[in-house]
């Protein structure tokens, strides 16, 4: 369960498009579910995209069957999750998005619960591996350029 938190235009829906692409679903089909509240996309795992922006009370969010989407067999990404934190599962990964500039964003990931902590650990390991691979590739490419220049 991903709790997406950030002001308007922070990139919540864009992030869901990236998740959809990673799951093999069509990212171009992802749009904000502000008016329909829930969209479902099919990929390697079902992606449930929820938007709580227009809801006003806990009863409103309970009426859409939000709890039914909290399963181990799908990924649920909830925009405006901070509006109803008591309705969210205790084990969740919070993704806090903020503007850095008009074209860049800052993402802060906070794991709440053991499953989310394990996921965050895997994300960090993958990020470190990618950075090390990129750095190694850059060093090798720089060495080849120097060798050619001699």
C-alpha positions in Angstrom: 0.0 0.0 0.0 1.4 3.3 -1.1 0.2 6.4 0.6 0.9 9.3 -1.8 1.1 12.7 -0.1 1.8 16.1 -1.7 0.1 19.3 -2.8 -1.6 19.8 -6.1 0.9 19.2 -9.0 3.5 17.5 -6.8 3.6 14.5 -9.1 1.4 11.9 -7.5 -0.4 10.8 -10.7 2.9 10.9 -12.6 4.4 8.6 -10.1 1.5 6.2 -10.5 2.1 6.3 -14.3 5.7 5.2 -13.6 4.5 2.4 -11.3 2.0 1.3 -14.0 4.9 1.2 -16.6 7.0 -0.9 -14.2 4.1 -3.4 -13.8 3.6 -3.7 -17.6 0.4 -1.7 -17.7 -0.1 1.1 -20.2 1.1 4.3 -18.5 -0.8 6.4 -21.0 -4.0 5.0 -19.7 -3.3 6.3 -16.1 -5.2 9.5 -15.2 -6.2 11.0 -11.9 -9.2 9.3 -10.5 -10.4 12.5 -8.8 -14.0 12.3 -10.1 -14.4 8.5 -10.3 -12.3 7.9 -7.1 -10.8 4.6 -8.1 -9.1 3.3 -11.3 -7.8 -0.2 -11.8 -5.0 -1.1 -14.2 -3.8 -4.6 -15.2 -0.1 -5.5 -15.3 2.0 -8.2 -13.6 0.0 -7.3 -10.5 -3.3 -5.3 -10.4 -2.7 -1.6 -9.7 -5.4 0.1 -7.8 -5.3 3.9 -8.1 -7.4 5.8 -5.5 -7.9 9.6 -5.0 -9.3 10.8 -1.7 -9.3 14.5 -2.6 -13.0 14.9 -3.1 -14.0 12.9 0.0 -15.0 14.8 3.1 -15.6 12.3 5.9 -14.5 8.8 7.0 -18.0 7.6 6.1 -17.4 8.8 2.5 -14.2 6.9 2.2 -15.7 3.8 3.8 -18.6 3.9 1.3 -16.3 3.4 -1.6 -15.0 0.1 -0.1 -11.5 1.3 0.4 -10.6 -1.5 2.8 -11.4 -4.1 0.0 -8.4 -3.0 -1.9 -5.9 -3.6 0.8 -4.7 -7.1 -0.2 -1.4 -8.9 -0.8 -2.4 -9.5 -4.4 -2.4 -6.0 -5.7 -0.6 -2.6 -5.4 -2.8 0.2 -4.1 -1.6 3.7 -4.5 -3.7 6.3 -2.7 -3.5 10.0 -3.6 -4.3 12.4 -0.8 -3.8 9.6 1.7 -3.0 12.1 4.5 -6.7 13.2 4.5 -7.8 9.9 6.1 -4.8 8.3 7.8 -7.0 6.3 10.2 -8.5 4.4 7.3 -5.2 3.2 6.0 -3.5 0.0 6.9 -0.9 0.3 9.6 1.7 -1.3 7.3 2.2 1.2 4.4 4.8 3.0 2.5 4.3 6.8 2.6 5.6 8.7 -0.4 5.8 12.4 0.3 6.3 14.5 -2.8 7.2 18.2 -2.8 8.2 20.8 -5.4 11.9 21.6 -5.6 11.5 23.7 -8.7 8.9 23.8 -11.5 10.5 20.8 -13.2 11.9 18.8 -10.2 10.4 17.1 -7.2 11.7 15.7 -3.9 10.4 12.4 -2.7 10.6 11.2 0.9 9.8 7.5 1.6 8.6 6.5 5.1 8.0 2.9 5.9 5.4 2.1 8.5 5.3 -1.6 9.3 7.5 -4.6 8.6 6.4 -5.3 5.0 6.9 -1.7 4.0 10.2 -1.6 5.8 11.4 -4.6 3.8 10.2 -3.0 0.6 12.0 0.3 1.4 15.2 -1.7 2.2 15.0 -3.4 -1.3 14.4 0.0 -2.9 17.5 1.5 -1.2 19.6 -1.6 -2.2 18.5 -1.3 -5.8 19.2 2.4 -5.8 22.7 1.8 -4.4 23.4 -0.9 -6.9 22.3 1.4 -9.7 24.5 4.3 -8.4 27.5 2.0 -8.1 26.9 0.6 -11.6 26.6 4.1 -13.1 29.7 5.3 -11.3 31.7 2.3 -12.4 30.5 2.8 -16.0 31.4 6.5 -15.9 34.9 5.7 -14.5 35.5 3.0 -17.2 34.3 5.4 -20.0 36.5 8.2 -18.7 39.5 5.8 -18.7 38.8 4.8 -22.3 38.7 8.4 -23.4 42.0 9.1 -21.7 43.6 6.1 -23.3 42.3 7.2 -26.8 43.6 10.7 -26.2 47.2 9.5 -25.6 
